[in-house]
Amino acid sequence: MKDSEATEKTKLNIEGMHCASCVSSIEKSLSSVEGVEEVSVNYASGKAHIEHSEETGYSDLVEAVESAGYSVREEEGHESHEHSSHSAVETDYSYSRMLYAWIITVPLAVFMIVAMWDLIDIGMTHTQMDLLMLLASIPVVFWLGKPVHRASINAARHLNANMDTLITMGTSVAFITGVLVFFMPLQNYAAIGAMIMAFHLTGKYVENKAKGRASEAIEKLMSVQAETARKIVDGEEKEVPVEKVEVGDTLVVKPGEKIPVDGEIVEGESSVDESMATGESEPVSKQEGDEVIGSTVNQTGRIKMEATKVGEDTFFSQVVDLVEEAQGTKVPIQAFADRVTSYFVPVVILTAFTAATLWYFFPEFFSQLAVNIGGWLPWVSPAADPLTQAIFVLVAVLVIACPCALGLATPTALMVGTGKAAENGVIFRDGEAIQTMRKLDAVILDKTGTITHGEPEVTDIETDMEKEKLLEIAASVEKGSEHPLGQAIVERAEEKELELREISEFESFTGKGVKADIGGETYLIGNRKLMDKFGTESAFGEIAEELEAEGKTAMFVADEENVLGVIAVADTLKEDSAEAVEYLSDEGFEVWMITGDNEKTAEAIADRVGIENVMAEVLPEDKIEKVRELQGEGRNVAMVGDGINDAPALKQANVGIAIGTGTDIAIETADVTLVKGDLTAVVKAFKLSDAIFTKIKENLFWAFVYNVLAIPVAFAGLLHPVIAEIAMATSSISVVTNSNRLRKIEL
């Protein structure tokens, strides 16, 4: 485990990446920088995420990227705007290149077909036709294809090879035949080179557009943030840029306006549309004292609020950071694909030249093989000379074997999936958690705050003395405690306007209760363990058992000798707890409830939500051991808790799922954070992880199968170079399109 305090994280915007081989080259170069501990480059988003020591400088990282043959784009102004505008410019540029390529290539293709099949008499000699095809292909191959060739030359200078290398070699070899045809008997493939480049540019345009759609979710999160705020200055409302709002400022939000920053309502009440934050479609009622999330929409009432979080600390800023961090990570299943792509292009080049050599020296054998398998294909011509056939196969293998689809398979699914998750209040911290969730077979649910609301209230007071007198004693002692059960007793006393007394010698006993002196008398409040600890006799044991059987927590109130009475406190179940537990059970998970409550109370609550396995009377510090026990029995465990008291157990679990509360989402120990406190959010997390990982597997499968099947077909001379380029572009587009289907999954 890395020491997070000794490391820093840097994000770079990389320019010049065109395929998975580029990713491998950049990661290798960055990893060689002293102090760099972890590198992840995302081809789909064009970003590099680097974890490094404090001593590693930003300039060192930029230099490493440039040494690999790529460049770093500096962001100016608001990053979301810059990223969005840069993506739009890049897409527009690729569209222009594609359009001009087809304006030239379509007439060229028509001319070539007419000439090839002698459909009409065009009145030109073969030499004139060859010259026309050569000249027409120059602007497509070398002018519009200039960025491709520049990138491949740059990669070669740094001893790298990528997709551009394959396209440059394929189109250049095809173009050269248009020159050589004037000096030797050879087929003119210059027009083929132009068509290959035109299809390649088309594929890049569609790919850029599809990648833009993949990043729409995070762009949407960035764009919803308010631009201005109504700030109260010297008693008057003044509209200021949201960047000028500071913590503690009082803001006014009118109906229909976005809430500018995170804060707390100090005056008024309203309903707020929080769908962008939690995925909840129904507006949420808000009143004085309630938290509100910046960028959500105030709907009905005029409210005044105090800013509590601004700038990078706001909810949506944290969400964007966490989602980008997740998108920058890698899923373990991608490791094999990365190893393959690191050697892919050199192996393809070797394969292409091997195929050309074999076809040149053994033309009869390979021609006959091609005729036997695909003689019906119009481009299979055994009469062609050996050099023409060798070049035909060389170009086909080079352009069919692009590793683009492999490079897009995982990051596009992560980008779309984690964005979709964030819109539904589920924040994945990294890609590994998404894959690990597929292996889980046990889910531990903390009771308080997860299965229940975590807001207990007093339900019963059983005593032989005046009930209000017992409540006054208990509330006076619990006033010094921060435990939710104790606070429920204090709140009931305040409701009844009881006068709480001063205490001294306050002492807390973890998992048992509290002790304090009131006017020289010592009082105890807690469970049976605390009573046993001090040898206090109880006359209320049976009553306590009856209350516990109803799912209530019975707390004894005692002096130094006897129990004076029992106060029962109950925490209400969340409305969706039973539904969520039923889903997890139906999916084959072994569901456990863990709580500090005694066994009877725990069993009663578990029965109400349908949980069969219960861990009761577990102290907070012992929860981690319970997780380890299940793991020791061979189970893969998810721990669901509030992320504070449950932090060690969340960290120990195979996947820690933290229930967030409002704007509190930056829970460092959790692999998954749920913005909305409902337990059905856990169900959403499992559905999303399953959908994302399924898409990743589908993408990788088809990307590998495509190359495994296509290369031998091209090697055998059965694949026309133009069709090879169409297939290559289609494979990349299909991977991105498949990932974008994650937007439509039902939750």
Disulfide bonds with the S-S distance in Angstrom:
none
